Amino acid sequence: MSADVQLRRAKRPKGVILLVILFYIAAGLVVVSALATGEERLPSDISALVTIYLLVLAWGLWKLFRWAWFATLIMFGLSTFYILSDATLLGESLADVTMLIPLGSIALALVYLLSPAVRRVYLSNGWVAAAPEPPSE
């Protein structure tokens, strides 16, 4: 005999709300930076792609989609690699504040996203088992 399991949407974790807001702010800053520098530092095509990527990630995290969780983990992993390789190539110390703040922020976000409660929400695509109804007499 199989019992029918009722599913309900999971509550959105509070830290995810903060990450989504930060992603929207970052997307806005990429646009402002691209407009202010006039394509000197970052070509407009790349700025547009980064902006779209951040907006799609923010939307996916908000909707509790599994792919957005994985894509965010991959983005944070690649960002860590970029920061470390950049520091190595430039001969900078990893104890420098310009390295510690981004690495610390990424580490905090990764620890949060990989915490059991948040991981459970995203690996179930935002669905959790509903509390069983009490038997009616």
C-alpha positions as CSV (number, residue, x, y, z in Angstrom):
1,M,0.0,0.0,0.0
2,S,1.3,3.4,-0.9
3,A,0.2,6.5,1.0
4,D,-0.5,9.6,-1.0
5,V,1.9,12.2,0.1
6,Q,0.6,15.8,-0.2
7,L,3.2,18.4,-1.2
8,R,3.2,22.1,-0.6
9,R,5.6,24.9,-1.6
10,A,8.5,25.3,0.7
11,K,9.0,28.6,2.6
12,R,11.6,30.7,1.0
13,P,14.7,30.8,3.2
14,K,15.4,34.3,4.6
15,G,19.0,34.3,3.3
16,V,17.8,33.5,-0.2
17,I,15.8,36.7,-0.1
18,L,19.0,38.6,0.7
19,L,21.0,36.8,-2.0
20,V,18.3,37.7,-4.6
21,I,18.3,41.4,-3.6
22,L,22.1,41.4,-3.8
23,F,22.0,39.8,-7.3
24,Y,19.5,42.5,-8.5
25,I,21.8,45.2,-7.0
26,A,24.8,43.6,-8.7
27,A,23.0,43.5,-12.1
28,G,22.1,47.1,-11.7
29,L,25.7,48.0,-10.9
30,V,27.0,46.2,-13.9
31,V,24.7,48.3,-16.1
32,V,25.7,51.5,-14.4
33,S,29.4,50.6,-14.7
34,A,29.1,49.7,-18.3
35,L,27.3,53.1,-19.0
36,A,29.8,55.1,-16.9
37,T,33.0,53.6,-18.4
38,G,31.8,53.7,-22.0
39,E,33.0,50.2,-22.8
40,E,36.6,50.9,-21.7
41,R,36.7,48.2,-19.0
42,L,34.0,45.8,-20.0
43,P,32.6,45.4,-23.5
44,S,28.8,46.1,-23.7
45,D,28.1,42.5,-24.9
46,I,29.7,41.0,-21.8
47,S,28.0,43.5,-19.6
48,A,24.7,42.6,-21.1
49,L,25.4,38.9,-20.6
50,V,26.4,39.3,-17.0
51,T,23.3,41.4,-16.3
52,I,21.0,38.9,-17.9
53,Y,22.8,36.0,-16.1
54,L,22.4,37.7,-12.7
55,L,18.8,38.6,-13.3
56,V,17.9,35.0,-14.4
57,L,19.8,33.6,-11.4
58,A,18.0,35.9,-9.0
59,W,14.6,35.0,-10.5
60,G,15.4,31.3,-10.3
61,L,16.6,31.5,-6.7
62,W,13.4,33.4,-5.9
63,K,11.2,30.7,-7.5
64,L,13.3,28.0,-5.6
65,F,14.4,26.3,-8.8
66,R,17.1,23.6,-8.5
67,W,19.0,24.8,-11.6
68,A,19.4,28.2,-10.1
69,W,20.9,26.8,-6.9
70,F,23.4,24.7,-8.9
71,A,24.2,27.7,-11.2
72,T,24.8,29.9,-8.2
73,L,27.2,27.3,-6.7
74,I,29.0,27.1,-10.0
75,M,29.2,30.9,-10.3
76,F,30.6,31.2,-6.7
77,G,33.1,28.4,-7.4
78,L,34.3,30.1,-10.6
79,S,34.5,33.5,-8.9
80,T,36.7,32.0,-6.2
81,F,39.0,30.5,-8.8
82,Y,39.1,33.9,-10.6
83,I,40.0,35.8,-7.4
84,L,42.6,33.3,-6.4
85,S,44.2,33.1,-9.8
86,D,44.1,36.9,-10.2
87,A,45.9,37.3,-6.9
88,T,48.5,34.7,-7.8
89,L,49.2,36.3,-11.2
90,L,49.4,39.8,-9.8
91,G,51.6,38.6,-6.9
92,E,49.2,40.0,-4.3
93,S,48.8,38.7,-0.8
94,L,45.7,36.7,0.0
95,A,45.6,38.5,3.3
96,D,44.9,41.8,1.4
97,V,41.5,43.3,2.2
98,T,40.7,43.4,-1.5
99,M,41.0,39.6,-1.5
100,L,39.5,38.8,1.9
101,I,36.2,40.6,1.5
102,P,35.1,38.9,-1.7
103,L,36.4,35.5,-0.6
104,G,34.8,35.9,2.8
105,S,31.5,36.9,1.2
106,I,31.6,34.0,-1.2
107,A,32.5,31.6,1.6
108,L,29.5,32.8,3.7
109,A,27.1,32.5,0.7
110,L,28.4,28.9,0.0
111,V,28.1,27.8,3.6
112,Y,24.6,29.1,3.7
113,L,23.5,27.6,0.3
114,L,25.0,24.3,1.3
115,S,23.4,24.2,4.7
116,P,21.0,21.2,5.1
117,A,17.8,23.2,5.3
118,V,18.5,25.4,2.2
119,R,19.9,22.4,0.2
120,R,16.8,20.4,1.0
121,V,14.5,23.2,-0.3
122,Y,16.4,23.5,-3.6
123,L,17.0,19.8,-4.2
124,S,13.3,19.2,-3.9
125,N,12.7,22.0,-6.4
126,G,10.9,24.0,-3.7
127,W,8.4,21.3,-2.7
128,V,8.1,19.7,0.8
129,A,5.8,17.2,2.3
130,A,2.7,18.8,3.8
131,A,1.9,18.0,7.4
132,P,-0.5,15.1,7.6
133,E,-4.1,15.9,8.3
134,P,-5.4,14.6,11.6
135,P,-7.8,11.6,11.1
136,S,-11.4,12.5,11.2
137,E,-13.6,10.6,13.6
